[in-house]
């Protein structure tokens, strides 16, 4: 008959076995219900688990940071550049008003005629 110390050595660890094995860690994230629903839907659309989708999004965020650092820029700077590329300032008595370049009054921006034709 085996003694008590032998039985303890054969005992399995409690809980369910890890799905991904060694090298994977678990961490907890809190989120709004809206963000959770968005991530869950994206996971379903991509055929991933929610954990895989969150990991994918984290990888994308780190990749974006790496690219921005290589370009020596940041997201607010890029947003300003895109905004200025698609909008034109119109000088008004109340300061500059930015409108889409496709707007009919955008032609006035280059001539600074805002408010003069009234």
C-alpha positions in Angstrom: 0.0 0.0 0.0 1.5 3.4 -1.0 2.2 5.8 1.8 0.8 9.4 2.0 3.8 11.1 0.5 3.6 9.0 -2.7 0.0 9.8 -3.2 0.7 13.6 -2.9 3.4 13.3 -5.6 0.9 11.7 -8.1 -1.8 14.2 -7.5 -2.8 16.4 -10.4 -2.9 20.2 -10.0 -6.3 21.6 -9.3 -8.4 23.2 -12.1 -8.7 22.9 -15.8 -5.5 22.4 -17.8 -4.2 25.4 -19.6 -5.5 25.6 -23.2 -2.4 27.2 -24.6 0.3 25.6 -22.4 3.3 27.2 -21.0 4.4 30.7 -22.2 0.9 32.1 -22.1 -0.4 34.3 -19.3 -3.8 35.5 -18.3 -4.6 39.1 -17.4 -7.9 40.7 -16.7 -9.3 43.7 -18.5 -12.4 45.8 -17.6 -14.4 47.4 -20.4 -17.6 49.2 -21.0 -20.4 46.9 -22.3 -20.4 48.8 -25.6 -16.6 48.1 -26.2 -17.0 44.5 -25.1 -19.9 44.0 -27.6 -17.7 45.6 -30.3 -14.7 43.4 -29.6 -17.0 40.3 -29.4 -18.5 41.1 -32.8 -15.1 41.7 -34.4 -13.9 38.4 -32.9 -16.9 36.6 -34.4 -16.4 38.2 -37.8 -12.7 37.3 -37.8 -13.3 33.7 -36.5 -11.3 34.4 -33.3 -12.0 34.0 -29.6 -12.4 37.2 -27.7 -9.0 36.6 -26.1 -7.4 36.2 -29.5 -9.2 39.4 -30.7 -7.9 41.4 -27.8 -4.4 40.1 -28.4 -4.7 41.0 -32.1 -5.8 44.5 -31.2 -2.9 44.9 -28.8 -0.5 43.8 -31.4 -2.0 46.3 -33.9 -1.6 49.1 -31.3 2.0 48.3 -30.7 2.6 48.0 -34.4 1.0 51.5 -34.9 3.2 53.0 -32.2 6.3 51.5 -33.8 5.4 52.9 -37.2 4.6 56.3 -35.8 7.9 56.4 -33.9 9.7 55.5 -37.2 7.9 58.3 -38.9 8.7 60.6 -36.0 5.1 61.7 -35.7 2.0 61.0 -33.6 -1.7 60.5 -34.2 -2.8 64.1 -33.3 -0.2 65.5 -35.8 -1.5 63.1 -38.5 -5.1 64.1 -37.8 -4.2 67.7 -38.2 -2.5 67.0 -41.5 -5.4 65.1 -42.8 -7.9 67.7 -41.6 -5.9 70.5 -43.3 -5.6 68.4 -46.5 -9.4 68.1 -46.7 -10.5 71.4 -45.3 -9.9 75.1 -46.2 -10.0 78.0 -43.8 -12.3 80.9 -44.6 -11.4 84.1 -42.8 -14.4 85.6 -41.1 -14.8 88.6 -38.7 -15.1 86.0 -36.0 -11.9 84.1 -36.9 -11.1 81.3 -39.3 -13.8 78.9 -40.1 -12.7 75.5 -41.5 -15.0 74.0 -44.2 -14.6 71.0 -46.4 -12.7 71.8 -49.6 -15.6 70.4 -51.6 -18.0 72.9 -50.1 -19.1 75.6 -52.6 -17.8 78.4 -50.4 -14.3 76.8 -50.2 -13.3 78.9 -53.2 -13.6 82.0 -51.1 -10.9 80.7 -48.8 -8.1 81.6 -51.2 -9.5 85.0 -52.0 -10.4 86.0 -48.3 -13.8 87.2 -49.5 -15.9 85.7 -46.7 -18.6 88.2 -45.7 -17.8 90.8 -48.3 -20.5 89.8 -50.8 -23.4 90.6 -48.5 
